[in-house]
């Protein structure tokens, strides 16, 4: 059951597909929605050749505050147009402290909705996805930067590898699965019999919840698992992907690459992740 949602508001520009998507999710579940806009304290490097004038520091902070207040105003207007109860707040933090703070805020909400990570930029919006996943203990929905529409649940693709994080994501996605027109559960691997048995167990579990699903074991066959998932999602015209996030350590995935990292970088549809 989803009763409250928190969304990380984009302060950089007026187009914010994440906020629009979050509002559509709140409407679907008749949930309260809260927007968080970060106001950044300027990062001053100690030991520089010259001290940064106090008026310059204050000017930078005021500029960040204006951007945050602008994001809050756009959010409130969009929520009002959707006839949704909403609240919003500006939170002051350093750029480095933003991920932890947003993750802690998300702990008291049923769902956090954040923007897709942008590989070439490091902003408060970008780092919120991983922070919310690791710090909040709550499911998150990551919205791709190319998203144009609100939430649709014609088809949900569930990625299943039998891991703890996959089980957590499956449980957390139940409110979405209950509203889906179709559900497909996939396992991407070497096609062994164990995968089919595990998929059958998921099917029985969903059936006990009154949900029907199809299941398919996909063979990676040397192909990147991320590409297999996204290609299959495109074939199905999936509206949402459900998967566990960072089954391996975050450091290992950052250094060696991994499915979570790959999805965050190249996702084409919204993804519900749990850790």
C-alpha positions in Angstrom: 0.0 0.0 0.0 1.4 3.4 -1.0 0.2 6.3 1.0 3.0 8.8 0.7 5.6 9.5 -1.9 8.7 11.8 -1.8 10.2 13.2 -5.0 13.6 14.9 -5.5 12.8 18.1 -7.4 15.1 19.2 -10.3 16.3 22.7 -9.7 18.3 23.1 -12.9 15.5 23.7 -15.4 11.8 24.0 -15.8 11.3 20.6 -17.5 11.2 18.0 -14.9 9.8 14.6 -16.1 10.5 13.1 -12.7 8.1 15.4 -10.9 5.4 14.9 -13.5 5.8 11.2 -13.3 5.7 11.3 -9.5 2.5 13.3 -9.5 0.9 10.7 -11.8 1.9 7.9 -9.4 0.4 9.8 -6.5 -2.8 10.2 -8.4 -3.0 6.5 -9.2 -2.6 5.5 -5.6 -4.4 8.5 -4.1 -1.2 9.2 -2.1 0.2 12.3 -0.4 3.2 13.6 -2.2 6.1 15.7 -0.9 8.7 17.5 -3.0 12.3 18.1 -1.7 14.4 20.8 -3.3 18.0 21.1 -2.3 19.7 24.4 -1.7 23.4 24.0 -1.8 26.0 25.7 0.3 29.0 26.7 -1.8 31.9 24.3 -1.7 34.9 26.4 -0.6 38.3 24.8 -1.0 40.4 25.4 2.1 44.0 26.6 1.7 43.4 28.5 -1.6 45.6 31.4 -2.6 42.9 34.0 -1.9 39.9 34.0 0.4 36.6 33.9 -1.3 34.7 37.1 -0.4 31.7 36.6 1.9 29.4 38.4 -0.5 30.3 36.0 -3.3 29.5 33.0 -1.0 26.2 34.6 -0.1 25.4 35.3 -3.7 26.0 31.7 -4.7 23.8 30.5 -1.8 21.0 32.9 -2.8 21.2 31.7 -6.4 20.8 28.1 -5.3 17.9 29.1 -3.0 16.1 30.9 -5.9 16.5 27.8 -8.1 15.1 25.6 -5.3 12.2 27.9 -4.6 11.5 27.9 -8.3 11.3 24.1 -8.4 9.0 24.1 -5.4 6.7 26.6 -7.0 6.5 24.6 -10.2 5.8 21.4 -8.1 3.0 23.0 -6.1 1.4 24.3 -9.3 1.5 20.9 -10.9 0.1 19.2 -7.8 -2.7 21.7 -7.6 -3.6 21.2 -11.2 -3.8 17.4 -10.4 -5.9 18.1 -7.3 -3.4 16.4 -5.1 -2.6 17.2 -1.5 1.1 18.1 -1.5 3.8 19.5 0.6 7.3 20.8 -0.3 10.4 22.0 1.5 13.8 23.4 0.7 16.7 21.7 2.4 20.1 23.3 2.7 23.0 21.0 2.3 26.4 20.8 0.8 26.7 19.0 -2.6 28.5 16.1 -0.8 25.9 15.9 1.9 22.8 15.9 -0.3 22.7 12.1 -1.0 22.7 11.2 2.7 20.2 13.8 3.6 17.7 12.9 0.9 18.1 9.2 1.7 17.3 9.9 5.4 14.2 11.9 4.4 13.0 9.1 2.2 12.9 6.7 5.2 9.5 8.0 6.3 7.8 7.6 2.9 6.5 4.5 1.2 8.2 5.3 -2.1 10.9 7.7 -3.3 10.9 8.8 -6.9 14.1 10.2 -8.4 15.7 11.1 -11.7 17.9 8.8 -13.8 21.6 9.2 -13.1 23.4 11.4 -15.6 26.9 9.9 -16.2 28.4 13.2 -17.3 27.1 15.3 -14.5 27.2 15.1 -10.7 24.3 17.1 -9.2 21.9 16.6 -6.3 19.4 15.1 -8.7 21.8 12.6 -10.1 23.2 11.2 -6.9 19.8 10.8 -5.3 19.0 7.5 -7.0 21.8 5.6 -5.3 21.5 7.5 -2.1 17.8 6.7 -1.8 18.4 3.1 -2.5 21.1 2.6 0.0 20.2 5.1 2.7 16.4 4.9 2.8 15.5 1.2 3.2 12.6 2.0 0.8 11.8 1.1 -2.8 12.6 3.8 -5.3 11.4 4.4 -8.8 14.0 5.9 -11.1 12.6 7.9 -14.0 14.6 8.2 -17.3 15.5 11.6 -18.6 13.6 10.8 -21.8 10.3 10.1 -20.0 7.4 12.0 -21.5 4.3 10.3 -20.1 2.9 9.7 -16.6 2.7 6.3 -15.1 1.3 3.5 -17.3 1.0 -0.1 -16.1 0.0 -2.0 -19.3 3.0 -4.4 -18.9 5.4 -4.8 -16.0 8.7 -6.7 -16.5 10.1 -8.3 -13.3 13.7 -9.3 -13.3 14.3 -12.3 -11.1 17.6 -14.0 -10.1 16.5 -15.5 -6.8 18.6 -13.0 -4.8 17.6 -11.2 -1.6 17.4 -7.9 -3.4 15.2 -9.4 -6.2 12.8 -10.8 -3.5 12.7 -7.4 -1.8 11.9 -5.6 -5.1 9.2 -8.2 -5.9 7.5 -7.6 -2.6 7.8 -3.8 -2.8 6.3 -3.8 -6.3 3.1 -5.5 -5.3 1.0 -2.3 -5.4 2.1 -1.8 -9.0 1.7 -5.5 -10.0 -1.8 -5.5 -8.7 -2.7 -2.7 -11.2 -0.8 -4.1 -14.2 -2.6 -5.5 -17.2 0.2 -8.1 -17.8 3.3 -9.2 -15.9 6.3 -11.1 -17.2 9.0 -12.5 -15.0 12.4 -13.1 -16.5 15.6 -14.7 -15.5 18.7 -13.7 -17.6 21.4 -16.3 -17.3 22.6 -19.6 -18.9 19.2 -21.1 -19.1 19.7 -23.9 -16.6 16.8 -25.8 -15.2 17.3 -24.1 -11.8 16.2 -20.8 -13.3 13.0 -22.3 -14.7 12.2 -23.8 -11.3 12.8 -20.5 -9.6 10.6 -18.7 -12.1 7.9 -21.3 -11.5 8.1 -20.6 -7.8 7.6 -16.8 -8.4 4.6 -17.6 -10.6 3.0 -19.7 -7.8 3.8 -16.9 -5.3 2.1 -14.3 -7.5 -0.9 -16.6 -8.1 -1.5 -16.8 -4.4 -1.9 -13.0 -4.5 -4.4 -13.4 -7.3 -1.9 -12.3 -10.0 -1.2 -14.0 -13.3 2.1 -13.8 -15.0 4.1 -15.3 -17.8 7.7 -16.4 -17.2 10.7 -16.7 -19.4 14.4 -17.7 -19.0 16.5 -15.6 -21.3 20.0 -16.7 -22.2 22.6 -13.9 -22.1 25.0 -16.0 -24.3 27.9 -13.6 -23.9 25.6 -10.5 -24.4 25.6 -7.8 -21.7 22.8 -8.6 -19.3 21.7 -5.0 -19.2 21.2 -5.0 -23.0 19.2 -8.3 -22.8 16.9 -6.8 -20.2 16.3 -3.5 -22.0 15.9 -5.2 -25.4 13.3 -7.5 -24.0 11.5 -4.6 -22.3 11.4 -2.9 -25.6 10.0 -6.0 -27.3 7.2 -6.2 -24.7 6.6 -2.4 -24.7 7.0 -2.7 -20.9 5.9 0.4 -18.9 7.9 -0.5 -15.8 10.9 -2.7 -14.9 11.2 -4.2 -11.4 14.6 -5.4 -10.2 16.8 -5.6 -7.1 19.5 -3.0 -6.9 23.2 -3.7 -6.2 23.1 -7.4 -5.4 26.9 -7.1 -5.3 28.8 -4.4 -3.4 28.4 -0.9 -4.9 32.2 -0.6 -5.1 32.4 -3.8 -7.2 29.7 -2.7 -9.6 31.3 0.8 -9.9 34.7 -0.6 -10.7 33.8 -3.7 -12.8 30.4 -2.6 -14.0 27.1 -4.4 -13.2 23.5 -4.7 -14.1 22.4 -2.0 -11.7 25.0 0.5 -12.9 24.1 -0.4 -16.5 20.4 0.1 -16.0 20.9 3.4 -14.2 23.1 4.7 -17.1 21.0 3.4 -20.1 17.4 2.9 -18.9 14.7 3.7 -21.3 11.6 3.1 -19.1 11.0 3.8 -15.3 12.6 1.2 -13.0 11.5 0.2 -9.6 14.6 -0.9 -7.5 15.0 -2.1 -4.0 18.2 -3.0 -2.1 
